[in-house]
Every structure is written in C-alpha cells, then in structure tokens.
C-alpha cells in the first residue's frame, strides 16, 4: 500500500470557518474518488506553535491508485476552488507502507 501525507499551511487571516470549509471539501473526496482505502483529514489543534493548518493522510493499494486520486477531476476541483485561494505552503510525501499494509 502507498500512503500519501500532506500538510497545508493556510494564509494568515484565514478564518476558522474558511479552514473548516477546506477540511469539509477535502473530507468528501474519498466518497467521490475510487481506490481510496483509508483517509483522514483534520485541522490543527493549535497545541504547538508553527504547525501546519491542515493535515491529510490517505492510503491507496498502489501508486496507480494514488495517481488516479491525484488526477481525478473532483480532487483537482477541490484544489483549484478551495485550497489554492487560501494556500500559503504545501508539503507532501508518498511512501510504501511496510509489511504489505
């Protein structure tokens, strides 16, 4: 399995309602895009300074399933319409889960 981990830092001044709207749009993706095996998205709890605003962890059977998600029109729409307008920085990594998970 392939795990996709993303952190999003939103621009200063993004309101809690705007953050929640982005989380809600991202959270709908597993129901719209085939091949997602596990999915978690949430806003930072603001316990520590300097954290990203939103984190996403998604699991896929393989790299092809991840690429299908990455390129899916609904994913692209959410990125363009909801994430990019408030995005300051993004970090991501895809890695193989050990033990065939």
N, C-alpha and C positions, 0 to 999 in steps of 0.2 A: 504494500500500500504506500501511497505517496501522501505526505502531509504538507499542506500549504499554510504558512503562518504569515499574517500581515499585521502591521501596526500602522495606524493612521494618526497623524498629528494634524488637528484642525487649526485653522487660523485663529489668532486671538480675537475675542469678541463673539465667537460662535456661541450662541445661547444654548442652555440645556435642552430646550425644545428642538433646536436645529440638530443637536447631537443625537437626540432620541429619534428624530426623523431619519437620519442617516442610518442609525442602527436598525430601525424598523425595515427600511428598504433592503438593506443587506441581508437581514434575517429572513426575508421572503424568498431569497434566491434558491435555497435547497428544494423548495416546493415547485420551482419553475424550471430548474435545470436538472436534467437527468445525470445520474452517475455519482452524485454526492453520497458518500457513505456515513459521514459524520460531520457536524457543523456546529460551531459555537461562535457567537459574536456578542460583544458587550462593551459598554463604555467604562472607562477607567473609574475606579472608586475614589480617586484623588487622595489616597493614603500617603503616597510618596510624591515629592516634587519631581518634575522633569519627565514624568511618564507620557507616553502617547495617549491620545484621546480615546481611541477605539482599537480593539484587538479582534482578529478573526482567525480561527483555526478550522481548517476544512480537510477532510480525509477523502481520498479517492482510491479506487482499485489500482490505478496505474497512471503513468504520465499522460497517456492519451485521454483518460477520463478528466484529468486536471485541465489539459489543453481544451477539451470540449467546453468545460465550465468557463475557462478564461475567455474564450472566443464567443461564447453564447450571446445572442443579441440582448437578452434580458440583463445579463451581467454587464455588458457594455453600456446599456441604457442607464443602469444604476450608477455606474462610474461617471458617465458624462453628465447626467442630470442632477445627481445628488451628492456625489463625493467630490468631484473636481471643483465645484464652485466654492467649497469651504476647505479645501485641502492645502495644508502648508507643507507637509512632508509625508512620504510613504516609505516603508521598509517591508521587504518580503523575502521569504526563503521557502524553497520546496525541498523536502528531504524524504528519503526512504525510511519507513518505519522498520525497526529491527524485528526479526522473528516472523516475517510474513504478515504482520498485523496490518 
